[in-house]
Amino acid sequence: MSMQKGGNVPVPAPAVRVELGWQAGPGTPDVDASALLLMSGKVRDDGDFVFYNQAVHASGAVRHEGKRPAGGALTDSLTVALASVEPAVDKVVLAASADGGTFGSVPGLYIRVLDTASGAEIARFDSQDATTESAFVLGELYRRQGGWKFRAVGQGYDTGLAGLATDFGISVEEPQAPQPPPPAPAALPTPPPPPAAAMPAAPPAMPAPPPAAPLAMAPAPPMAPPTAPAPPLPTGQPAASIPPPPGQPAPAPAPPAVRLTKVTLTKEAPAVSLTKQGGTSGAMRVNLNWTSGTAGKRLTKKLGRKAMQAMGARGALLPPSGELDLDLCALYELTDGAAGVVHPLGNNFGALHAPPYIQLDGDDRTGAVTAGENMTINLDHQARIKRILIFVTVYAGARSFEGLHATVTLQPQYGAPVDFSLDACTVPSNVCALALITNTGSELVVQREARYLVPEPGVSPQRTVDYAYGWGLDWSPASK
């Protein structure tokens, strides 16, 4: 049901999916969904902020699911398990922020609340009066008489996500402006030595004074026992990090402020250093989300199911849903020379805590799973990783990527997320190189590839990627 600003409706479902949507297009800012869990109007701590850099609340009740393209539109979603929200939390604020512009340039902005189990729409609010705002509270879920309700809010902020978050009690890390190096001191000219004739003569020796009468000295007071000198402060170390004297407890370190930075790769800016963004350890999740539009259904209707089955990679069957079945894959090369592939074929799902330190979570054969396909890379072992090429293949459901809309997100456990979208496919390609991760020896760099490849007759998509990037693997037939 469509709502007016200020209206409210009951939410009977135990769990809901909150969908933020807008029309994408040239010059439209990127939009991000977020949620704040409040107690008496404020967060309890920074952990009550769920957004792209902090995707899951500690309770597990609120999750940021990420973006999904939908034709010419985009959505960013959150899931809220209302039955699992902690009793102390009385409200979940649902917000949106515009990255690189204002909401006056974002057409078709709306928020929907859906029953997670049935998919039925519980509430919808369309925002139509945005101008210079760069952040919005679009709605809120709040407790009322033992149940939950949704209210359409529509309150804007000109100060962006940082201003919105700060207003609810979040400590936001301020971006550090690069400090210019101090100017080198100007060299002073050395004066020439004066000529010898100008040197003054040495003054005549003064007569020695007569010896003074001895003074009577008062007895010296007893000396205090010597104390150890205070250790010098380490250069550049903050006082709070100095070890306390023996016997005194160390002060509790201040919690780090929330980082709001993120990175979107484009043709103009296709690479970023994970190391410089803080992604130096922990697990990095690689997510592929897609919608196939009507490509799979259109081909099925035109050619028939048997013909579509015959066109599947290695004779694979069309998924029961009739939708596109994509496979997220990775070629890897380690510093010791070991190399291979991680993909669903032959159940080569990889390993996270042993070589290759890459693991495919599963295989979404329909594209209907909200979270898409995911792969995890263990950055704790990045010193052993030489390079990783992340790619995607069409396993069944279509002959190529025609009509595909996909987004790729790399979410390090620490550091800013990196995302990008794929361009429209204009060639008969069933394999696309997504991103190349390279260890340069000093940092880990992500390069956006978004490169559609066309296999030669009789050559598999996986081998096509190998040839294009020079991996040099030996291949044998495999299937799911």
Protein Blocks (a to p, Z undefined) as FASTA:
>chain_A
ZZdehiacddfbfbdcddddddddehiacddddddddeehiafblklpccfklmbcfklm
accebjcdehjbccddddddfklgcfklmbdcdddddehiafklmghiacddddfklopa
fbdcddfkbckbcbdcfbdcddeehiacdddfkpacfkbjmlmmmmnopacddddddddd
ddddddddddddddfklpccdddddddddddddddddddddddddddddddddehiafkl
pccdehiacdddddddddfbdcdddfklmcccfklnopagcjddddddddehjmmmmmmm
mnopklmmmmpghhiacdfklpacdddddddddfkopacdddfehoinbjfkbcehiacf
bdcfkopamnlpaddddfklmmmpmbdcdddddfbhpablghiacddddddfbdcddddd
ddddfbdcfbdcfbdcddehjaccdddfkpacdddehiafklmmmmmnonopacddddZZ
